[in-house]
Amino acid sequence: MTNIELLSTVNDHIRKFPDLHNQACWAEGVAIDSVDWIGARETEADLRAGEVCGTAFCFAGWAALLDGWHQCRGDCESFVVDETGHVQHMEYAARESLGLTAVQADYLFDGGNTQELIDRYVAAIVADPATTGDDLAYIWMAYLDEG
């Protein structure tokens, strides 16, 4: 089942904090308090509140973090872990958290998406959680035609 609330929350978050959004990579930097460039007193909660610079996430990364997943350290920055210790790539954690189909996730999580295109995809999925790949392809083609 599509998590409309989380879908809308993530889109609102990346619009509110554009400096913390980088659609071209899962994770840019690490959102944990032990990383020197983030600072000893700052936490994931600070990051979620838009109060930490030096790190950014794509739509999928934000979906995972805002749904309670925690970013892994070191060479595994694009992986997240839940409270039970279950580890997943941000893409799969976000897809699960958002309740998206594989096709919906492919379109929404694409690294070349602009904020305008993300807004259109989100609006379509919110309006109809059964939005198909054909529907999303039409949105993408219409967007390109305007460009």
GIVENHU-V402996 format. One record per residue. RES is the residue in one letter. PSI is psi in whole degrees, -180 to 180 (* if undefined). Layout:
RES:PSI, RES:PSI
This chain:
M:131, T:132, N:84, I:-40, E:-47, L:-41, L:-47, S:-40, T:-44, V:-46, N:-42, D:-40, H:-47, I:-25, R:-38, K:-35, F:69, P:-26, D:-16, L:13, H:126, N:100, Q:-17, A:-7, C:152, W:-49, A:132, E:99, G:-178, V:133, A:54, I:154, D:-10, S:-1, V:128, D:-44, W:-11, I:-33, G:151, A:-27, R:-9, E:145, T:178, E:-33, A:-41, D:-41, L:-47, R:-30, A:2, G:20, E:13, V:129, C:166, G:-1, T:151, A:158, F:157, C:-179, F:-45, A:-43, G:-44, W:-38, A:-44, A:-49, L:-43, L:-16, D:7, G:-3, W:159, H:137, Q:139, C:160, R:172, G:-135, D:3, C:32, E:-24, S:11, F:151, V:160, V:142, D:-178, E:-19, T:-5, G:2, H:125, V:136, Q:157, H:147, M:-39, E:-47, Y:-37, A:-43, A:-43, R:-44, E:-47, S:-39, L:-17, G:35, L:156, T:166, A:-40, V:-43, Q:-44, A:-41, D:-45, Y:-50, L:-35, F:0, D:133, G:-15, G:0, N:137, T:169, Q:-38, E:-43, L:-40, I:-44, D:-42, R:-43, Y:-47, V:-46, A:-42, A:-44, I:-37, V:-43, A:-35, D:96, P:-16, A:15, T:131, T:171, G:-37, D:-41, D:-45, L:-35, A:-39, Y:-43, I:-45, W:-45, M:-41, A:-40, Y:-44, L:-38, D:-31, E:-26, G:*
